Amino acid sequence: MAKPTNEKLADLLEKEAQIRAQIQTLKQRENEVERKKDTRRKILIGGAILAKIKSGEWKEKQLHELLNPILKAERDRELFNLPTITPIETTTDGKDNDGGNRP
């Protein structure tokens, strides 16, 4: 005997939910693999640059010039002995002291 339409619909909705969960799990695994690859790339790049500095092919100044505009977090800047970033001073009206003409 055939199932009533509402039971078929309930079964299909349940299967849909299971498929969506499986898709989500696969996407999460894929994202995790890519994140791990990215982390490994960063470690290898960092190791290569540090080896260049150690061998004298790169000067530490070159590393600082590379990192200085990129690193914003104070703990990251401290790690490479970069100077502290001072916040832009603002007037009471919220504009920069130089009239907002900063590059």
Secondary structure, 3 states (H helix, E strand, C coil): CCCCHHHHHHHHHHHHHHHHHHHHHHHHHHHHHHHHHHHHHHHHHHHHHHHHHHHCCCCHHHHHHHHCCCCCCHHHHHHCCCCCCCCCCECCCCCECCCCCCC
